[in-house]
């Protein structure tokens, strides 16, 4: 049987501050929304148009803690991960779905001029965790990542 591979890569800006919460076992989980914008030239009018797509991104463990500490609305990030679709039943008993990117790595791109709380330096800051992403409490994740100096 042939193997398959999935890798999502996005570079965009945060639409709001991260939402960080913790599982019953104490694992940090952060949710961010990242906007990516594509530009294209209309064939008929010759005018440039932009189309923005919003992505829900979930970060686990130390990656989630770093996101909560350093990311703010408008900050640019480079995310790699895997697309996951979750299903649950709503209060009305109907099936509900959401599609999100479960992050493997996160790079904080540059420092904004008015960003006093950002990591030191003006270059990108790269954070990653093990490729085995948690699917719930008690799953594998890496605590070895450290905040850059």
C-alpha positions as CSV (number, residue, x, y, z in Angstrom):
1,X,0.0,0.0,0.0
2,X,1.3,3.4,-0.9
3,X,2.1,5.9,1.9
4,X,0.6,9.3,2.0
5,X,1.7,12.7,3.3
6,X,-0.1,15.8,4.5
7,X,1.5,19.2,5.3
8,X,-0.2,22.5,5.7
9,X,1.9,25.7,5.4
10,X,0.5,29.2,6.1
11,X,2.0,32.6,6.5
12,X,-0.4,35.2,7.8
13,X,-1.5,37.6,10.5
14,X,-3.4,36.8,13.7
15,X,-7.0,38.0,13.7
16,X,-7.2,38.2,17.5
17,X,-5.1,37.4,20.6
18,X,-4.6,33.6,21.3
19,X,-7.0,31.8,23.5
20,X,-5.0,29.6,25.9
21,X,-6.6,26.9,28.1
22,X,-5.4,23.8,29.9
23,X,-6.5,20.2,29.8
24,X,-7.4,18.4,33.0
25,X,-3.9,17.0,33.0
26,X,-2.3,20.5,32.8
27,X,-1.4,20.5,29.1
28,X,-1.6,23.9,27.5
29,X,-3.8,24.3,24.4
30,X,-3.9,27.5,22.3
31,X,-6.3,28.4,19.5
32,X,-5.4,31.2,17.1
33,X,-7.0,32.5,13.9
34,X,-4.6,33.3,11.0
35,X,-5.6,35.3,8.0
36,X,-4.0,34.7,4.6
37,X,-4.6,37.0,1.7
38,X,-4.2,36.2,-2.0
39,X,-4.1,38.9,-4.7
40,X,-5.0,38.4,-8.3
41,X,-5.5,40.5,-11.3
42,X,-9.0,40.4,-12.9
43,X,-8.8,39.3,-16.6
44,X,-11.5,41.6,-17.7
45,X,-11.0,44.8,-15.7
46,X,-7.3,44.6,-15.1
47,X,-7.9,45.6,-11.4
48,X,-6.2,43.8,-8.5
49,X,-8.5,42.0,-6.1
50,X,-7.8,40.4,-2.7
51,X,-9.3,37.4,-1.1
52,X,-8.7,36.7,2.6
53,X,-9.1,33.2,4.0
54,X,-9.3,32.6,7.8
55,X,-7.6,29.5,9.3
56,X,-8.2,28.1,12.8
57,X,-4.9,26.8,14.3
58,X,-4.5,24.7,17.4
59,X,-1.2,24.6,19.3
60,X,-0.3,22.1,22.1
61,X,2.1,22.1,25.0
62,X,5.0,24.4,25.1
63,X,4.1,25.7,21.6
64,X,0.7,26.9,23.1
65,X,2.4,28.6,26.0
66,X,4.8,30.5,23.7
67,X,1.9,31.5,21.5
68,X,0.0,32.8,24.6
69,X,3.0,34.7,25.8
70,X,4.3,36.3,22.6
71,X,1.5,36.4,20.0
72,X,-1.0,39.3,19.7
73,X,-3.6,40.4,17.2
74,X,-1.9,41.5,13.9
75,X,1.4,39.6,14.6
76,X,2.7,37.7,11.6
77,X,3.3,33.9,12.0
78,X,4.5,31.1,9.8
79,X,2.8,27.8,10.7
80,X,3.3,24.2,9.5
81,X,1.0,21.4,10.6
82,X,-1.7,19.0,9.6
83,X,-5.3,19.6,8.7
84,X,-7.9,17.9,11.0
85,X,-11.6,17.9,10.9
86,X,-13.4,17.3,14.2
87,X,-17.1,16.2,14.7
88,X,-19.3,16.6,17.7
89,X,-23.0,16.9,18.5
90,X,-24.4,20.3,19.2
91,X,-27.0,21.1,21.9
92,X,-29.7,20.6,19.3
93,X,-28.4,17.0,18.7
94,X,-27.2,17.7,15.2
95,X,-23.7,16.9,14.0
96,X,-21.3,19.8,14.0
97,X,-17.9,20.0,12.2
98,X,-14.8,22.2,12.3
99,X,-11.6,22.0,10.3
100,X,-8.4,23.3,11.9
101,X,-4.7,23.1,11.5
102,X,-2.9,21.3,14.3
103,X,0.5,23.0,14.4
104,X,3.8,21.2,14.3
105,X,5.9,24.4,14.1
106,X,5.4,28.1,14.5
107,X,7.7,30.9,13.5
108,X,7.1,34.4,14.8
109,X,8.1,36.7,11.9
110,X,9.9,39.9,12.8
111,X,8.9,42.3,15.6
112,X,6.3,44.9,15.1
113,X,7.4,48.5,15.8
114,X,4.9,48.9,18.7
115,X,5.4,45.3,20.1
116,X,7.2,45.8,23.4
117,X,6.4,42.3,24.6
118,X,7.9,40.4,21.6
119,X,10.8,38.1,21.7
120,X,14.3,39.7,21.6
121,X,15.7,40.7,18.3
122,X,14.0,41.5,15.0
123,X,14.5,38.2,13.2
124,X,12.1,35.2,13.1
125,X,11.8,33.0,16.1
126,X,11.2,29.3,15.4
127,X,9.5,26.9,17.7
128,X,8.5,23.3,17.0
129,X,7.3,20.2,18.8
130,X,7.3,16.5,18.1
131,X,5.6,15.3,14.9
132,X,3.2,13.2,17.0
133,X,0.5,15.8,17.7
134,X,-1.7,15.4,20.7
135,X,-5.3,14.4,20.0
136,X,-6.4,14.9,23.6
137,X,-5.3,14.8,27.2
138,X,-2.3,12.6,27.9
139,X,-0.9,12.6,24.3
140,X,2.7,13.0,23.4
141,X,4.1,16.5,23.1
142,X,7.4,18.2,23.7
143,X,8.4,20.2,26.8
144,X,12.0,20.5,25.6
145,X,11.3,23.6,23.5
146,X,12.7,26.7,25.2
147,X,12.0,30.4,24.8
148,X,14.6,32.1,22.7
149,X,17.3,34.3,24.3
